[in-house]
């Protein structure tokens, strides 16, 4: 896997879209991320959350352990978004060969390469990992391809890597909508790390909070690297409230399943095969780049992946946005494929 260079592309870059296509920022329909458009309704923030330094001795890690199903608070480290952990963790692992899927979250390969590791392509269809592999990174379900690996497969891989003194890192940023698939309960095992984020399911990406689940010894080393006060007081308040609201969580999982199916139906109706998670749909199609551009000319921003020739769609936030997307999609498909009617 070649070293990555330049700025790593992410969704949500509406300012860039507005400049490129000459459409004012406020007029865009942003479907370029997998963030829940129906974000958790955070209760008012107490004044002390603004005035006081965050207390790392509070119950924040314990709340996360209960919500995610980790063994206990000692196996959970709050961080300033999982991005902070992605940047710091590779330097704490023995330098070795790391397997990473060819199309996945783009921050992993550069982070491991900067820390002196060699990255190679990980074929997720393997039952047995190559003997030359020491570490592996799996985003589960994968972003953007929506591929989901079973817990049994991942624990089998972890056993193989652990026998070599290696580590399996599983990024479960999109797993909240399918909690039974999580490996959080297994993070007492050495060599298994799980990254979680409330940003996607709870729609709280702006608070920049995340969690690393794993063996306490490694988490202590990561804590020393990142320093104190990694998650702000207001962020702790927002995330803690979301974790405690089980009724909202149940309702949202049902709603996202319904809306994800609706999104897939719209894309299928226009001739696109898709894979889905409850928060986004992905299609790999020869028309992907042309579709992305045609939608952008109509003020609909999606996430294009090159050179794979694929595009990811997030969920519209309202019935008006669903109607706009449906109409724009039909127009865009007719533009790029005049032989198609509908």
N, C-alpha and C positions, 0 to 999 in steps of 0.2 A: 504494500500500500504506500504510494508516494507521499512524501511530506506535503502537508497543506500549506499554502501560502496565501497572503492577502487577507482581506476581511472575510470572515465567515458569514454567509447569508443567513438571515432568519426572517420569519414572517413578522407581520405587524409594522413593517417599514412604510407606512403610508406617506410620510413626507417625501420619500424617494419616488413613490408612485405618482404623487401629485405633481412633482417637478417634471417627471418623465413624460406624463401624458397631458399635462396642462389642465387638470381638473382640480378645483379647489379641494382641500383636505376634507372639509365638512360634507362634501357631496359623495364621498366614497362609501361603498358597502364593503366592509373589511371581512373577508372570509379566509384570510391568509394564515391564521393561527388555529390551534386546536383548543383554545381557551373557551370555557363554558360562557356563552353570551348571557346566561341567566345567573349572574354571580350571586354569591351568598350575601344576604342583606345584613351587613355588619351593624351591630348595635352601636349607639353613640360611644365614642372613645372617652374613658374617664380622664379627667384632667391630669391625674398623676402619671398616666402613661406618656404624656408629653413632657412632664417636668422632671421625672426621675430617670436615672440610668436603668436600663433593663437589669433585672435581678436574675443572674444565671442560676441562683439557688431556688428559684420558684418551681412550680409544678408543670412547667411547659413541656419538658421532655416526658414526664409521666403521662400527661394528656395525650401526647403523640404516641407513646407506647400503647396506651389503651386503644386509641383509634386504629392504629395500624396493626395491632396484634403482635407487637414485638415482645420479647420475653419480659423486659422491665425497662425502667428509665435509664439504667446504666448502659443499655444497648442502643440508645438513641442520642444523637448529637444534633441539636438545632444549628442551622447554618443560614447564611444570607442568600437563600436560594440555592438549589442544587448546583448551580453554575459555579459557586465558590468551591464546592467539594470537587467538582470535575477538574478544576484547575489545580487544586492542591494535592489530591490523592495520588496521582501518578508518581510524584517525588517521594512518597512514603512507601512505595512498593519496590521490591528488588527489581533492578533493571533486567528486562527479559523480552521475549517475544510475546506480543499481545494480539489476540484475534478480535477483530471488529468487523461487523457486517459492512458490505460496500455501500449500502444506502441506509443510513441511520442518522441519528442526531450528530450534526457536523462538528461539535466541539471536542469529541472524545479523541479522535486520532491526533489532532494537533497538540492536545494536552499531554498525551503519552509521549509523543515524539519530542516535545520540548524537554521532557524529563529524561530523555536518553533511551527510551524503549524503542524497539522495532515493532512496527505495526504491520500486520498481514490481514488478508481477507479471511473472515470467518464465514464458513458455509454453515448456515443454521440447520441444514438438513442432516448434518453429521450426527450419528448416534455416539460415535467415539471420536474424541478430539485428537488431532495430530500430536504425536509424542513431542514434537518440538515446541509446542505451545505451552506457555507457563501461566499467562493471564488471559482472561476473555471478558469482553464487555458486551452485554446484551440489553437492549432497550425492549421492554416487554409490557404491553404490546408495542411493537416497533413504530417509531416515528421516522418516516411517513408511511411505510408500507402496510401497517396494521397487522403484520404477522404476529401471531401469539404462540409462544412456546409453553408447553405444559410444565407444571412444577416438577413432575417426575423427570423430565428431560433435563431441566436445569440443575436439579440436585445430583443427577448422574454426572453431569459435566463438572459440578463443583467437587465431587468426590475424585474425579480424575485429576483435576488441577491441584486439589489439596494434597494429593499424594506426591506431587512434584514441588510442593512448597509454594504453589501459586494461589491466585485469587480469582474468583468470579464476581464481577461487579454487575448487578442487575439494576437498571434504571426503570422504575415503575411510575414514572411521571403521569401516565395515563391509566393507571390501574385502579383508581378509586371507584370507577364505574363498574368494575368487576373484581371486588375485593377478595373473592374466594381464590383467585389466581395468584395472590401475593405470596412471596417467600419471606415476609416479615417475621413470621413465627419461627423461622429456621435460622435467624441471624445470631443465635448463640454459637453457631459453628464457626471456627476459625477459617479465614479465607473466603468468607461470604459477606459481601457488602450489598446493601439495598439502598437506593436513593429514592426518596419520596418528595413530592411537592404538592402543596395545596393550591398552587397557581392554576392548574388546569381544571379540575373538577369543581372546585369552589369558586373559580373565576376570580382568584385573588393574586394574579401574577404581579400586580403592582406592589404588593407588600414585600416582595423579595424574601420569602421565607422558604426553607426546605429542611430536610432531615436526612441524616446518614444513619443507617441502622447496621450494626455490626458488633464485633467483639470489643469489649471495653478498652483493651490495651491499644488497639489501633485508633479507636475514637479519641483516646487521650492524646495520642500523638497528633492527630488532626486538630484537636482543640488547641494544643500548644502552637500549632502552625497558624491557625486563623485568629487567635487572640480572643479577647473578651468582647462582649456586647455585639455579637454577630447578628442578632435579630432584635429589631427595635421594639420598644414598648407598645406602640400602636399596632404593629404587626402581630405581636404575641396576643394582644387582645382580640384581634380579628380572627386569627387562626383558632385560638382556643374556643371561641364562640361557635365557629363552624364545626369543630370536632365534636362539640357537645350536642349539636342539634340533629339527633338521629331521625326525627320526622322529616326535616328538610332533605336529608341525605336519601331517605327512601323515596320520597316524592321525586327528587331530581334524577335518580337512577332510572326510574320508570319513564320520566319525560325525555331524557336523553336517548334512551333506547328507541322511543317512538320517533323522535326527530331524526335520529341517525337513519332509521329505515326510510323515512320520507326523503331525506337527501339522496340516499342510494336509488330510490325509485325515480327521482327526477333525472339523475344521471343515466340510469339504465334506459329510460324512455328516449334519451338522445343518443343511444348507441354506445355508451361507455361502460365497460366492465369495471367494477369497483371492489375494493376491500374496505371495510369500515371498522372503526371503533365507535363507541357511543359519542365521541367528540369530533370525529372527522371522517371524511371519505377520501380515498386515494385511487387514482386511475393511472395506469401506465399505457399510453396510447400514442400512436404516431402523430396524432393531431394535438398532443398536449400543449406544445409551445404555441401553436397557432390559436388554440382555444384560450390559453392564458392571456395572450395579447388582445384577442377579440373582446374578451370580457373586460379587460382593463380599459379599452377604449370606451366602454359603457360604464366605467366607474365602479367595476366589481373587481376587487383585488384578491387573487388567489396565490398560492405558493407553488412556484415552478421549480422543479428539480432538474438540473442539467448535470452531466450529459445523459441521465437516465431516460429523459423524455417522459416525465410524469408530472402530475399536478395534484395538489392536496386542497380540499375544500373544508372549511369549518362550517359551523351551523349558523344560519341567520338567527337574529335575535327576536324578531317579531313577525306577525303575519304580513305586514307591509313589506318587510325585507324578503320573506319567502316569495311573495308575489313578484317583487322586483327581480330576484334571482332567477325565478322560473322564466320570466319574459326575456331577461338578458341572455340566459343560457340558450333559449330557443333561437334568438336572433344571432348569437355568436356562432352557433352550429350551422345555421343557414349560410352565414358569411363564409365559413371555412370549408363548407361542404354543400355547394348549391344544389346538388342532386337530392339532398335530404329534405323532406317535408315534415312539418310538425312544429 
